[in-house]
Amino acid sequence: MKKTYQKPAISRRQMGITSKFGTPQTSGFQDNIEGIPVSELTAAYGSPLFVYSYPRLKEIFQNAYRAFSKRYPKVHFAWSYKTNYLQAVCRSYHQLGAWAEVVSEWEYELARKMGNPGNRIIFNGPYKSPRGLQIAVQDGAMINIDSFDEIYEIEQIAEDLGREVEIGMRVNMNLSTLQSWDRFGLNMESGQAFEAARRIAASKWLRLVGIHSHIGTFVLNAEVYREQVRKLIGFVQQIQQAESIKIRYIDIGGGFASHNKLKASIYPAAYQTIPSFDQYAEAITAELLNAFPAAQLPTLFLETGRGLVDESAFLIAQVVATKRMNSGMRMLVLDAGVNLLFTSFWYDHTILPAENKAQLNQEAHHIYGPLCMQIDEICNTIQMPYLEKGDQVVISPVGAYNNTQWMQFIHLRPNVVMIGEDKSIAVIRQAENTEYVQQLEALPPWLEKDGKGRSAKG
Ligand SMILES: Cc1ncc(COP(=O)(O)O)c(C=O)c1O
């Protein structure tokens, strides 16, 4: 689409030289998503409004897949359900070839309902319910155990079924530049992971076929993955030599950063610090290719979440009030707050006016949401033109973790739409209403009548 000419403007800077607190966001505007005017989207579907772009989602997935598959012959992405379990999002990834990665019985059920057979579902997490484990074992899912307790539990299930069950094991490790997520999986340095591998090898009912580790999230240094993979390879070689174990897969979890801006980041734009998929892929696959002969390469699994989906979604919000605070700083109240944008606790999202306001002076603003709660702050300081009630903004990227961690609190959750490759718009989740929110509630008999003695059922 031809870009709209934006007249140059001189704007007064009230703050904003680069400092340890970072630089303020630069101005600009976003009046459309995939060529569809923002005003048209909200006129049809209301405000606030989550908007997913399928073309963008597809492009990012294909770039990521290409970065790995051109380097490594046996690679699968498994969609991390907790990052976003809107059905349209999950289905998009599955159609593009991704397996599923889940961390609870409920997520497992969602993945099955999406049409994934058990053997294309990776089951992770520190708590897999007994029923969830039973089903997953019977389905032949890839279960990565998190503790000794799970070894014993699956062993019992296998014995009850009278057949051997293949499992993977999550491990954790010390890394030179990243704090260890040692509450998940079994530790390598302490020997715990080795002990667990030996325990599994000694079992008549279990076979260890995979090693999993997820080192963290928003990992900004691709070289940390090199270190992770090196350590995993060392561990695999150690257990393969010591026991009659043959590891078929290495699952390195998720953690790639998206093009968002962490609050503490001193860089004004995300792309200055975020490694590309090629950089991540190079660090990960080079180590594997060096360590194993071609015929013995393990299958590589990636459970990338935010790195795939974040940039495919936008949140359109409206200014519902403006004010000047005691500090003198101007503030905006939006109709979307932390109830919809959980990630604003750690990101400074890009927030752009939905109209070209270049002719207006910019000044520093606080941006708040609509909740009657002090914590409902979307952005602490941002340079914005002088927006007024009724003006709209587009907040991005918002595709990761918001539509799973959003809350129905004070305000109901709004419509979510997806724009297709042909620019058609589909509602992928309807705005909630009171009936939806209360449908699982009931009044006990002694509370059925209201204050005037009338039955609540009418
Ligand atoms: C086991 C596991 N895999 C994958 C992910 C997805 O991580 P990310 O969204 O950082 O890629 C997570 C998230 O915490 C996780 O715990």
The ligand as an SDF file (V2000), in Angstrom:
LIG
                    3D

 16 16  0  0  0  0  0  0  0  0999 V2000
    7.7840  -25.4350   28.4340 C   0  0  0  0  0  0  0  0  0  0  0  0
    7.5370  -24.1910   27.6600 C   0  0  0  0  0  0  0  0  0  0  0  0
    7.6440  -24.2360   26.3130 N   0  0  0  0  0  0  0  0  0  0  0  0
    7.4050  -23.1380   25.5550 C   0  0  0  0  0  0  0  0  0  0  0  0
    7.0770  -21.9200   26.1250 C   0  0  0  0  0  0  0  0  0  0  0  0
    6.8510  -20.7230   25.2300 C   0  0  0  0  0  0  0  0  0  0  0  0
    7.7940  -19.7600   25.5100 O   0  0  0  0  0  0  0  0  0  0  0  0
    7.9370  -18.4170   24.6430 P   0  0  0  0  0  0  0  0  0  0  0  0
    6.5920  -17.8110   24.5260 O   0  0  0  0  0  0  0  0  0  0  0  0
    8.8860  -17.5940   25.4380 O   0  0  0  0  0  0  0  0  0  0  0  0
    8.5060  -18.8270   23.3130 O   0  0  0  0  0  0  0  0  0  0  0  0
    6.9850  -21.8320   27.5200 C   0  0  0  0  0  0  0  0  0  0  0  0
    6.6560  -20.5610   28.1700 C   0  0  0  0  0  0  0  0  0  0  0  0
    6.9300  -20.2710   29.2960 O   0  0  0  0  0  0  0  0  0  0  0  0
    7.2160  -22.9980   28.3080 C   0  0  0  0  0  0  0  0  0  0  0  0
    7.1210  -22.9630   29.6470 O   0  0  0  0  0  0  0  0  0  0  0  0
  1  2  1  0
  2  3  1  0
  2 15  2  0
  3  4  2  0
  4  5  1  0
  5  6  1  0
  5 12  2  0
  6  7  1  0
  7  8  1  0
  8  9  2  0
  8 10  1  0
  8 11  1  0
 12 13  1  0
 12 15  1  0
 13 14  2  0
 15 16  1  0
M  END
$$$$
